[in-house]
Amino acid sequence: MKNEWILILGAGSAIAIATARRFAREGYNIYLASRNLEELNIEAGHQKIKYKINTKALYFDALDYDSHPAFYADLENKPVGVILAFGMLGEQEEAQKNFSAAKKIIDTNYTGAVSIFEIIAGDFEDRKKGFMAGISSVAGDRGRQSNYIYGSAKAGFSAYLSGLRHRLYKSGVSVLTVKPGFVDTKMTAKLDLPEKLTAKPEEAAERIYKAIQKNKNTIYIKPVWALIMLIIIHLPEFIFKKTKL
């Protein structure tokens, strides 16, 4: 039995739960952190029974930046790895008309992530070990009319993870950028998604787990998304502006 802990931030999401269970299968102890303690306690109980590990449910608010230093300092056992899975898709049209809605999307997907990751990065850098994984999005690869507020926040997060990876490499700390594409989750439940381009949370969890073991830098959950985004990124602007992506 491993006596090591993994911290899952935004642990209520489908990808987060599946990933937590994947690590639990290997004997890691799990911190489940998000705002919904009721749901987390149920999941923690499930993991304790099924995987015979220690699991703790913790309250964490990505937008309460002042609470982040104490949140991490209070962890009795510092983790060997952290997976940041919180995010907010939001409504593009509402964000265009209402800056408070746009700001919440930006702060949830970028500002809150940077706040907590900088704290953890400092600890991992001092200890010269650990891994950090952040769930970004293919939406950040190129701004599109359908979701450019969300996409711009994820683009910022991807750039942040790239810089963090560069900083921490010499300390032996790996940083993984995860770009899921379409995943069958609560956040995408209202969308009509193409089946062949949509991953299940368990598929995402397996890809994330294996990528961390192999010290990968960036992964697309379904490899076909790498090709799709390569095409979209390289479309000339005069053509791209005429599309309805």
C-alpha positions in Angstrom: 0.0 0.0 0.0 1.4 3.4 -1.0 1.5 6.0 1.7 1.3 8.9 -0.8 -1.4 11.4 -1.4 -2.9 12.9 -4.5 -4.8 16.2 -4.4 -7.8 16.5 -6.8 -9.0 20.1 -7.1 -12.5 20.5 -8.5 -13.1 16.9 -7.4 -16.8 16.9 -8.2 -16.4 16.8 -11.9 -16.8 13.5 -13.8 -13.2 13.6 -15.1 -11.9 14.3 -11.6 -13.8 11.5 -10.0 -12.7 9.0 -12.6 -9.1 10.1 -12.3 -9.2 10.0 -8.5 -10.5 6.4 -8.8 -7.8 5.5 -11.2 -5.1 6.6 -8.8 -6.9 5.0 -5.9 -6.7 1.7 -7.8 -2.9 2.0 -7.5 -3.1 2.5 -3.7 -2.7 6.2 -3.6 -4.6 8.1 -0.8 -6.8 10.8 -2.2 -7.7 14.4 -1.2 -11.0 15.3 -2.8 -11.4 19.1 -2.9 -14.3 21.2 -4.1 -17.3 23.3 -2.7 -19.8 20.4 -2.5 -18.8 18.6 0.6 -21.9 16.5 0.6 -21.1 14.9 -2.7 -17.4 14.6 -1.9 -18.1 12.7 1.4 -20.2 10.2 -0.5 -17.4 9.7 -3.1 -14.8 9.5 -0.3 -16.7 6.8 1.4 -17.0 4.8 -1.8 -13.3 5.0 -2.5 -12.4 4.0 1.1 -14.5 0.9 0.9 -13.7 -0.2 -2.7 -10.0 0.7 -2.8 -9.0 0.3 0.8 -7.3 3.7 0.9 -7.5 6.9 2.9 -9.7 9.5 1.3 -10.5 13.0 2.7 -13.1 15.4 1.5 -12.1 19.0 1.7 -13.8 22.3 1.1 -12.1 24.4 -1.6 -13.3 27.5 -3.5 -11.3 28.3 -6.5 -12.5 31.9 -6.4 -11.7 32.5 -2.7 -8.0 33.3 -3.4 -7.3 34.5 0.1 -8.2 31.0 1.4 -5.7 29.2 -0.8 -2.5 29.5 1.2 -4.2 28.2 4.4 -6.0 25.4 2.4 -2.7 24.0 1.3 -0.8 24.7 4.5 -3.4 22.8 6.4 -3.0 19.5 4.5 -1.6 17.1 7.0 0.2 15.1 4.4 1.5 17.1 1.4 0.6 15.4 -1.9 3.0 14.0 -4.4 0.8 15.1 -7.2 -2.1 17.5 -7.9 -4.7 17.4 -10.6 -6.6 20.6 -11.3 -10.0 19.7 -12.8 -12.2 22.7 -12.0 -13.6 24.9 -14.7 -16.6 26.7 -16.0 -17.9 26.7 -19.6 -20.4 29.5 -19.1 -22.7 31.0 -21.7 -20.8 32.9 -24.5 -23.7 35.2 -25.4 -24.4 36.1 -21.7 -20.7 36.8 -21.2 -20.7 39.1 -24.2 -23.4 41.2 -22.7 -22.5 41.0 -19.0 -19.0 41.4 -17.9 -19.6 39.9 -14.5 -20.5 36.7 -16.3 -17.3 36.9 -18.4 -15.2 37.6 -15.4 -16.5 34.6 -13.6 -15.6 32.4 -16.5 -12.1 33.9 -16.7 -11.5 33.8 -13.0 -12.7 30.2 -12.6 -10.7 28.9 -15.5 -7.6 31.0 -15.1 -7.2 33.2 -12.1 -8.2 30.7 -9.5 -6.1 28.0 -11.1 -3.0 30.2 -11.1 -3.6 31.2 -7.5 -3.6 27.7 -6.1 -1.0 26.2 -8.5 1.6 28.9 -7.6 1.3 27.9 -4.0 1.7 24.2 -4.8 4.4 24.8 -7.3 6.5 26.5 -4.6 6.2 23.5 -2.3 7.0 21.0 -5.1 10.0 23.1 -6.2 11.4 23.1 -2.7 10.9 19.3 -2.3 12.2 18.7 -5.8 9.6 16.2 -6.7 6.0 15.8 -7.7 3.7 16.2 -10.6 1.1 18.8 -11.5 -1.6 18.3 -14.1 -4.1 20.9 -15.3 -7.2 20.3 -17.4 -7.2 23.0 -20.1 -9.2 22.7 -23.4 -8.9 22.5 -27.1 -11.0 25.8 -27.0 -7.8 27.5 -26.1 -5.9 26.5 -29.2 -7.6 29.2 -31.3 -10.3 31.8 -30.4 -13.7 31.0 -32.0 -16.9 33.0 -32.0 -18.8 30.3 -30.3 -16.8 30.3 -27.0 -14.0 32.8 -27.1 -14.4 34.0 -23.5 -14.0 30.5 -22.2 -11.4 29.7 -24.9 -9.3 32.8 -24.0 -9.2 31.8 -20.4 -8.1 28.3 -21.3 -5.5 29.6 -23.7 -4.1 31.6 -20.8 -4.1 28.5 -18.6 -2.3 26.5 -21.3 0.3 29.2 -21.6 0.7 29.3 -17.9 1.2 25.5 -17.6 3.8 25.8 -20.4 5.7 28.4 -18.4 5.3 26.4 -15.2 6.6 23.3 -16.9 9.7 25.3 -18.1 10.3 26.6 -14.6 9.9 23.3 -12.7 11.8 21.0 -15.1 15.1 21.6 -13.4 13.5 20.7 -10.0 12.3 17.3 -11.3 8.7 18.3 -11.1 6.5 17.4 -14.2 3.7 19.5 -15.4 1.0 18.0 -17.7 -1.4 20.0 -19.9 -4.6 18.0 -20.6 -6.8 19.0 -23.5 -9.9 16.8 -23.4 -11.9 17.9 -26.4 -15.5 16.7 -26.0 -16.1 14.7 -22.8 -19.4 13.3 -21.7 -19.8 15.3 -18.5 -22.3 17.6 -16.7 -20.7 20.7 -18.3 -21.4 19.4 -21.8 -24.7 17.7 -21.1 -26.7 20.3 -23.0 -24.5 20.1 -26.1 -25.2 17.8 -29.1 -21.7 16.2 -29.3 -20.4 13.9 -32.0 -20.0 10.4 -30.5 -16.6 9.6 -32.2 -15.1 12.8 -30.9 -16.5 12.5 -27.4 -14.5 10.7 -24.6 -15.9 9.0 -21.5 -14.6 10.2 -18.2 -12.9 6.8 -17.6 -11.1 7.1 -20.9 -9.9 10.6 -19.9 -8.8 9.3 -16.5 -6.7 6.4 -18.1 -5.0 8.8 -20.5 -4.2 11.2 -17.7 -2.8 8.5 -15.5 -0.6 7.1 -18.2 0.6 10.5 -19.3 1.7 11.4 -15.8 3.5 8.1 -15.4 5.4 8.8 -18.7 6.1 12.5 -17.8 4.2 13.7 -20.9 4.0 17.5 -21.5 0.7 17.9 -23.3 -2.0 15.4 -24.3 -5.3 15.4 -26.2 -7.6 12.8 -24.6 -8.7 11.6 -28.1 -5.6 11.9 -30.4 -7.8 12.9 -33.3 -8.3 16.3 -31.6 -4.6 17.0 -32.2 -5.2 16.7 -35.9 -8.5 18.7 -35.8 -6.9 21.6 -33.9 -3.8 21.5 -36.1 -6.1 22.2 -39.1 -8.1 24.9 -37.3 -5.0 26.6 -36.0 -3.4 26.8 -39.5 -6.5 28.0 -41.4 -5.6 31.3 -43.0 -7.4 34.2 -41.2 -9.3 35.3 -44.3 -10.8 31.7 -44.5 -11.2 31.2 -40.8 -13.3 34.4 -40.4 -15.9 33.0 -42.8 -16.4 29.8 -40.8 -19.1 29.2 -38.1 -16.9 27.3 -35.6 
